[in-house]
């Protein structure tokens, strides 16, 4: 039989075909520029280094800034990238034309969008939207029916998280690839479940892409649950984090939180452990919010434990639990989500009352560092559908009107 291995030239030609930059004609943020593929080394040149930087930058005491930082110009601008692909003594180039979009203007937020699922019924494990003008009284969109459906992977999604890009004019939804209504059960979901997350993207919150799957968890993981993301200004990347159980010496351990980095939600770094608790303590449902220079992290580990840090990938310090001020433990609530009210120094923490099946309970605080929350004493409404483990995004008035026009509000 002949040698099935590709020659260096054939390998380079294969890499040239594979090497693409997603949405090259509509660049709205930093991009991923690989330095190696399949044993080949890749170097980059740019026609506009002031707009697309192709050099890695060192940060003392932190991770490097990878090549691909984009500085949005005042008007849409073409940029030509040249990739030099080298294997051994052979090297060839590929040109990639980009259009870097003009940077958006300042945004004023006036309303809120909640993205969630509803439960383990026929279409409950899909993507639902609700909107609000005050963050406490919510109206279901699309007559309470799903907005987005996953027909890939497990053919269902849970724990959706919506993210506005760092530049402000692009949106991503990421979610757990899981449909308990399939009947396989919770044990199989944890030990023989999907290692992937499901992703959608949009430029306007109204027109959404088809979903795609990205395998993020370690190869020996049994699941990848409750993914969320936060932008790391230090390196110009999104830190995506989720819970996984990993097979070790023939047994699955407890859930730990893992993370990987991405700039486009197509290309991810290898996973690393982000949070682990001692002994047999599971940790799931982590969410992070920033207030000025401090990050606050909420996780389910028997409690809703609260930590803080000045760096997303730095050292975190435990500062309290939700039980101390509310009496609520991990036996009562899960799936915390937190957002800041507009135009005032007050935050709302929504927790899923899974133990009693009552859906979300809103809690308020005026000081994240205090760890002191009060159960809402005024009236609030979560709409007609039960809202399970989701996320909240701030909206401009134009975005709010656009989604209401598209899907209506009950």
ZITA-V581781 format. One record per pair of residues at least 12 apart in sequence whose C-alpha atoms are under 6 Angstrom apart, sorted by the first residue. I is the first residue (numbers start at 1). GAP is how many residues later the second one is. If there is no record, write none. Layout:
I/GAP, I/GAP
This chain:
24/74, 25/73, 25/74, 26/73, 27/73, 27/74, 28/73, 29/41, 30/38, 30/39, 30/40, 31/37, 31/232, 32/36, 33/35, 40/46, 40/47, 41/44, 41/45, 42/42, 42/43, 43/40, 43/41, 44/38, 44/39, 45/36, 45/37, 46/34, 46/35, 47/32, 47/33, 48/31, 51/19, 51/20, 52/17, 52/18, 53/15, 53/16, 54/13, 54/14, 55/12, 65/170, 72/30, 72/31, 73/29, 73/30, 74/28, 75/27, 76/24, 76/25, 76/26, 77/22, 77/23, 78/20, 78/21, 79/19, 80/16, 80/17, 81/14, 81/15, 82/12, 82/13, 108/288, 109/286, 109/287, 110/286, 110/287, 111/21, 111/22, 111/283, 111/284, 112/19, 112/20, 112/281, 112/282, 112/283, 113/17, 113/18, 113/279, 113/280, 114/15, 114/16, 114/277, 114/278, 115/13, 115/14, 115/275, 115/276, 116/12, 116/44, 116/272, 116/274, 117/41, 117/271, 118/268, 118/269, 118/270, 120/61, 125/31, 125/32, 125/33, 126/23, 126/30, 126/31, 127/19, 127/20, 127/21, 128/18, 128/19, 129/12, 136/244, 137/243, 137/244, 137/245, 138/243, 138/244, 138/245, 139/244, 139/270, 139/271, 140/243, 140/269, 140/270, 141/266, 141/267, 141/268, 142/265, 142/266, 154/23, 154/24, 154/25, 156/22, 156/23, 157/18, 157/19, 157/20, 157/21, 158/17, 158/18, 159/16, 159/17, 159/67, 159/230, 159/231, 160/14, 160/15, 160/230, 161/12, 161/13, 161/67, 161/229, 161/230, 169/34, 170/32, 170/33, 171/30, 171/31, 172/28, 172/29, 173/26, 173/27, 174/24, 174/25, 175/22, 175/23, 175/52, 176/21, 176/49, 176/50, 177/20, 177/21, 190/32, 190/33, 191/31, 192/30, 193/29, 193/30, 194/29, 195/20, 195/22, 195/28, 195/29, 196/18, 196/19, 196/20, 197/16, 197/17, 198/14, 198/15, 199/12, 199/13, 220/26, 220/27, 221/24, 221/25, 222/23, 222/24, 223/21, 224/19, 224/20, 225/17, 225/18, 226/16, 226/59, 227/14, 227/15, 228/12, 228/13, 237/25, 237/26, 238/23, 238/24, 238/25, 239/21, 239/22, 240/19, 240/20, 241/17, 241/18, 242/15, 242/16, 243/12, 243/13, 243/14, 243/41, 244/12, 254/28, 255/27, 255/28, 256/19, 256/20, 256/27, 257/17, 257/18, 258/14, 258/15, 258/16, 259/12, 259/13, 259/15, 282/19, 283/17, 283/18, 284/16, 285/14, 285/15, 285/50, 286/12, 286/13, 294/15, 294/16, 295/13, 295/14, 295/15, 296/12, 302/28, 303/26, 303/27, 304/17, 304/18, 305/16, 306/12, 306/13, 306/14, 306/15, 307/12, 320/51, 325/47, 325/48, 332/21, 332/23, 333/18, 333/19, 333/20, 333/21, 334/17, 334/18, 335/16, 335/17, 335/54, 336/14, 336/15, 337/12, 337/13, 337/54, 345/21, 346/19, 346/20, 347/17, 347/18, 348/15, 348/16, 349/13, 349/14, 350/12, 359/27, 359/28, 362/14, 363/12, 363/13
